[in-house]
Amino acid sequence: MWVSKFKRLTEDLEDVARQKATLAQNHKWSDIENLPRPDKLVFETWNAVPDTYINMKKYTFGILSIFGSTYVCEQLFSTMNYVKNKHRSHLTDDSLQSCVKVKVTSYSPDLQMLCAEVQEQKSH
């Protein structure tokens, strides 16, 4: 029973990786976001394990969460080092925090709307 669940997980993860590579090769970046997330597949599989093995599930979730949080932390420090380089070493903490937020967020403003709202300056 378990073996089949984890074999299926392996197949699903390999399939997602293949689809991602194909979409990236064809520059279909927005379609990549619609693929199932590998971490979600892993957690769903472990959640399907019966609660009679609760200690094993807790141990597994603990180990899995370490890697995720370490990765995010390292990625954030890498971004901070990129923002605060030798040319911008005198940034205040608030400015650095704002720059890092802008760098790591996926927000994309509606530029056409913003440009439409800007009042044109007439020359003299």
Summary of the structure (lengths in Angstrom):
residues: 124
radius of gyration: 22.2
end to end distance: 79.9
largest distance: 79.9
contacts: 241
relative contact order: 0.06
helix: 75%
strand: 0%
